[in-house]
Each structure stands twice: as C-alpha cells, then as structure tokens.
Amino acid sequence: MRILIIEDDREAASYLVKALKEAGHVADHAADGEEGLHSAQTRAYDVLIVDRMLPKLDGLSVVTNLRETGQDTPVLILSALGQVDDRVKGLRAGGDDYLSKPFAISELLARVEVLGKRRGTKDVETSYRVGDLELDRLSHEVRRAGKPIVLQPREFRLLEYLMKHANQVVTRTMLLENVWDYHFDPQTNVIDVHISRLRSKIEREFGPPILHTVRGAGYIMRADD
C-alpha cells in the first residue's frame, strides 16, 4: 500500500516510515498540515496517518478539508490526547480510526492493514494472476503452479507492480517511482539486482519464462502460450 504520514515530529515520522517500508509498504512524509493536505489532494494514497497536533493546519482540519472535498481515503489519527471526548472529535471530523500515543508499532501496522483492506474491498484488486503465477495482496502469498514462493518485502512489491501491469511494458522510471519511491535515478543497479533475484524465484523451478526484458524500454510480465 502507499501510505502518507503527516507528522511534525521528524524522529517519530522517520521511525514510522522505516516500520512501514519494512512491512512492505510505500511511505511518504509531510511535516505540517498544509503540506500534508496538498499531498493527500494531489497524490493517490491507500491510507493516511495524521497526527492531530500539527503546525500550520491541525490534523482534524486536514481531515475535515479532505472529507468536504469528497476524499474518502481511510485516515488513522494519531494523538497524545486519548480521552473519550478527544477520540469522538477525531472520528466526527472524518477519521476512520484513532490511536493514542504512545502506541505499539505492531498495533499501528495492524490498524493500517485493516483500513487498507476495508478500502481494498471497494475499489482495489486484492489478487493478481499471470499464467500459473498468483499473488495475493492481503495474505502476501505468492504461488506458481500451486507451489508457495517466499519473497522479501521489496521483491513482493516489485512483483505486485509488475503483475498489476501485466502485458504492459514497465519502465525503469516507473519501478523507481512506485517500488522504491525514488523520483530520481540513483544511478545504481538496484533494479537489475532485484529483477535477477525475482526471476530466480519465480522461474528457476517452473515452466517457461514469465518476466521478460524489453531491450531499451523496461520489463513486461507476460505468460506466453
């Protein structure tokens, strides 16, 4: 999932970004309410994590603005204010869930997953299939010819993106922006290394190649007859 964290505490935000990426998600960070509102309005996210106390525009105002403009992206509100009245205000402002600080990162990840699944059941595919290769976004399971394949989080995100765009050429720039969240070319062979590892896992013990290189363009996931 692609997640936006709106949090002015940079240390806390860095910790959340790291935890979410380790769990296989793409995480962006906005340091104040105005920046967060702009990002949420101009980019597509699966879940927003919004701190309540923010500079320039407080968290509840961010959520209220989004709801008033028709944005229905699930929102998890974070706050040191944990009384019942505080939680009620957060939910009435348009939040979908409310988590009081301090919190366990495992609980935050679980709540984010629940919010993502809730949205996913409405308008996002939860599984992909190309030939005999299957990927389930919710269970994070990958199988080919019925046999389980164990992938690292980054490999899973890479395969998910390629399968989502099956039968289309996926460029290196598309992979850098959507799998690594880079908006520049780091001039490394990071893509080549991960593609090689992924190919080894999904093709070595199975049938014909399914992940093809398009010379000078990128890659394409295709099951040839």
Secondary structure by P-SEA (a helix, b strand, c coil): cbbbbbccaaaaaaaaaaaaaaabbbbbbbccaaaaaaaaacccccbbbbbcccccccaaaaaaaaaaaccccbbbbbcccccaaaaaaaaaacccccccccccaaaaaaaaaaaaaaaaacccccccccccbbbbccccccccccbbbbbcaaaaaaaaaaaaaccccccaaaaaacccccccccccaaaaaaaaaaaaaaccccccccccccccbbbbbcccc
